[in-house]
Amino acid sequence: MPCYNKDRGYSPNDDDDDDDDEEKLSVDVWEERGYLTIRLFKGDKQVARWDDDEAFDMFRDGFFVHKSYGPKGEAELKESVAEYARSVGLI
């Protein structure tokens, strides 16, 4: 389940404009040893964040996809994160 926190300013219902242009979405991934953080941004605003076990579970459960490395893998991951976020109403 995605972590969004109204106290920190990200909310599933915040939408400054009606244009859900895919180009405005970005995914930031940080990983080191057994730690993993995945963040979804719309423009410069963080929409969702998954950390450690929660992030790994998203891959294990098949919501996030990363089958290859390089630009193709980055595109797969971005699309799967965006697709999940749309399906649960985050964007």
Secondary structure as UniProt FT lines:
FT   HELIX           6..8
FT   TURN            12..13
FT   HELIX           22..24
FT   STRAND          25..32
FT   TURN            33..34
FT   STRAND          35..42
FT   TURN            43..44
FT   STRAND          45..51
FT   HELIX           52..60
FT   TURN            61..62
FT   HELIX           71..87
FT   TURN            88..89
//
